[in-house]
Amino acid sequence: MMVGVVAMPAGVSGFPPPAPFGPRPSDKEGAAQRLRRNRAVATGLLAGMGVVYGATFLVQAPGFAILLVRATAEASVVGGLADWFAVTALFRHPLGLPIPHTAIIPSNKDRIARALGRFIERNFLTREALLRKLRDIHVGRRLAEWLSTPETASLVTDTAVAALPPLVRSLSHQDLQEFFQRTVGEQLQQTDLAPILGRIIRLLSASGEADELFERAADVAMDWIEDNRQRIDELVAEHSRWWIPTAINRRVANAIVTGLMEILEGLQEPENEARQKFREALNGFVDELLTSPERQAEVSAAKNRILGHPDVQAWLNTVWKDASQAALDDLTRPDSRTRAALFQTVTLIGGALATDPALQRYVDRAVEHLAARLIAWRGEIGGFIAEVVRGWDAQTLSERLEFVVGSDLQYIRMNGTIVGGLAGALIFIVTRILAES
């Protein structure tokens, strides 16, 4: 009756890792009840057939019907015992006896691990199978549907907010800060800042931002002069001769202020000569930043002096600590701005993705590209799976597997008992027919 052994129940297609392996905690009680119930039914059915078989010998001069029942019960007992042995032999030695080719799973754990790794590698981690599955499920569309719901936005936000405090605290660790300072400092010291600075200035100049900055500087200068007219009068008086009248000093100061204001107002005119010279000087400075090795060396030296200055290092550390503490404080507040910003970001991303099929297709292509890159490591992935399974405890693996699939395997025992009895009855009937013919 070993035919039933290969009929593994649906859903048992792999070996999860030990920690989450088996039913979830909420399902454990139900799985245990099913296993006990099905095992009791299978054992009771087998025992019942054994009782029927023994009872037929109590009948004096049994007739055809009693003999048919005896043959049926005998075959049922044989079939049930055979399948009990087969099911038990998967997980342990029947009756604790070291019978060869029993305790199949514990004895062949390493071979199962290798076979599982190869099976996953050759049947799941192929380019055709994986990409076909990804295209069928439309990752971009499903991601859009998932992200576009308020419940998902809250879930993602809550998860991120819960993960941020430990992350921020770990980034504040002294050793990690020193590592970042060394790594980032080395990268910044090796970076040639002059061409970058030149391109930024050229971009600002071409977009008109430099002219606006120039005009803003002139406005600030004019406001400062207006706010400090009295101080200018005092400065003129301090540097004037003692015998010059105060009225003349004030007229001189007023002339100076008026002249400066006229110059600054003139600078705000786009075609002003000073503005033209400013643009020419700015363009010349940009050219030097982009082409002059001497100017680039000066900028790099200045950058390194600034980065290496102890006061700058201390200031950066203070800024980082203050920002980290502010972030931690904000995350603990019910009206956290960080949480609100995260929620809004997730909602906007979900809404944009849900209404943009082109963006969904881009996500699909990105996922397919990533999957194709991962497939190149399928040999290592299969080997990793095999190594993990080999590291499992054989006894624990057998117990957990039996806990998961054992209740379904009891149907094999029931089928063996029933099918064995039917086969026994058929054989008995055919034998009597042949004997009487």
Phi, psi and omega in degrees: 000023181289354181303323183292342186295323184281351182276068180297143182293153181297144177097345180267089187235006181189181183238099178293166180292160188300319188301304181269006188292142181095180181296154174295159181308323181290341182259352187299315183297317179296320179295319179296320179295318178297319180297313180297318182295311182293324178294320179294320179296314181296316180292320178297320178297317179295315180296321179299317178295326177294321178294317178299317180299315179293325182293332181294339180278353177276349181274126177281136180049065183295144178265195183298317184295316180294320179294324178294318178296319180297316180295320179297312181295321180297314180294325177297317179297317180297314180295318180294318178296320181297316181284329172300317179297318183295315181293316181296321183296341176296323190250334184202176174281123179302131181058018180076006181275132181285062180286135180302147176063032170241176189050053189298314183294310179298323184286336185242029184301316182294319179292323176296320179299313179297317181295321179295316178300315179294322181297313180295319181297319187271339185248336182249322185265044173257150183300316184295313183294316184291314181293323178297319179293318180297320179291327180290325185272348178053074185303316182300315181293318180293322177296320178297315179298322182288316184286337187281356180267143178300327180297320179293318179301318178294319180297312180296318180295315180298320179296316180294317180295323178291329183274339185292314182304311177300324180294315180296319179296320179294325179289342179274358180295139186301313181299319180292322177296318178297322178297314179297320180297317179295313184294308181293322179299317178297319179295318180293322179293328180277346181280130177277103187281336186300310179298323179296314179297320179297317180292323178296315180296319179296321178296318178296321180292317181292329182275354180090358180293328180296320178295320178295322178295319178298314180295322178295321178296320177296320178298317179297318179296318179296318178297322181294318179297316180297320182287342185240029180300319181295321179294325177295318176302317181295320180295319179296317180296322180294327183264001180271163176293154184290335186270355179281132182297153181296324181298321179292319178301319180293323177294321177298313180299318179296321178295321179296314181296316180298318180295318179296319180295321178296319179297315182292322176295323178294326180294339180280351177280129185305325184262015179297143182300320179295323178296319179298317179294325178297316179297317180297317179295323180293316178296321177296321178296320178296317178300319178295320179296327183273334189237338187269116177298325180296314179295320178297321178295321178296316180296317180296319179295318178296318179300313181294324177295319180293314182295326183273356182289133182302322180295321178294317178299315180295320179296317179298319178297319180295316179299317181295316180296316179297318180294320179296315180295321178297320178295317179296317179297320181293323182292337180274350183275143178300324180261045184302127177291325178298315180297317179299319180293319178296316180299316180294321180296313180298318180297316180295317179298314179298316179296317179295319181291324182291332184256007184232092179301326179296320178293323176298318178295324177298318177298318178302313181295321180296317179294319178296320178296317178296318179297320179297323178292322181290327181299330179299340179259019187296327177298316179292325179293315177299318178296323179296317178299315179298320180294321179295315180295322178297332181279351179288150174287128187298316182294316179297318178302314181297316181297318182289322176297317179295324179296324182282311188252356186300321182296324178287325180293339178294337176294332175297317178297316179298314180298319179299319180294315182289311182295322178299319179295317179297319178295320179296318179296318181295317180297318180298315182296314180298320180296318179294321179298315180293326182288329183271348181273000000 
